Amino acid sequence: MKFILSLFIFFLMIPVAFADYLDDVKNLGYVSGTGIACNAERYKSYEFIARAYLVSAARSDEEQEKGMYEYNTAKAEAFLYKLKDGLWDCAETNQRFNQQKIFQTKIYKNGKLKMPDGKIIRPRRNYDVSLVYDKNVNEREHLLSYYEKIVAGQKRKIKQEGIYDKIREAERTAR
């Protein structure tokens, strides 16, 4: 009976741990998107650490794949939101971004991480950490290009629907 109860508790805890990982990487993605939108000077270091965490903390390839999807989605959402916001308050955002404790994380060649709180994260298998992130890629330009495509598509749609004409007509009649 104790064995069955222990097994039951174990299986109840699996989704919670999985959710914690996904929540962690999603939050890292939101911070990353804001940092890249505001052109934070320590962005590339942050991205390297966040991706190392994403790979090292995943308990399976499937979890890592879901984590990468959640991370990139959150990153893109935060980036687009910050652009729509007019990059408001980027000076303060950059200051807070550059002072995060995540920069105190130690990364070892085999993928092991020592977090600022002293917690050690060992990857499920060793990997070459230098392959986690290419610092030479200009992600900001890719995201800006993506944003411009979205805005152009929205403008095309608005023009097709005649919304500009309706606004102009409403302005004329309101005078």
Secondary structure, DSSP 8 states (H G I E B T S, - for coil): -HHHHHHHHHHHHHHHHHHHHHHHHHHHHHHHHHHHHTT-TTHHHHHHHHHHHHHHH-SSHHHHHHHHHHHHHHHHHHHHHHHHTTSTTHHHHHHHHHT-GGGG-EE-TTS-EE-TTS-EE--SS---GGGS--TT--HHHHHHHHHHHHHHHHHHHHHHHTHHHHHHHHHHHH-
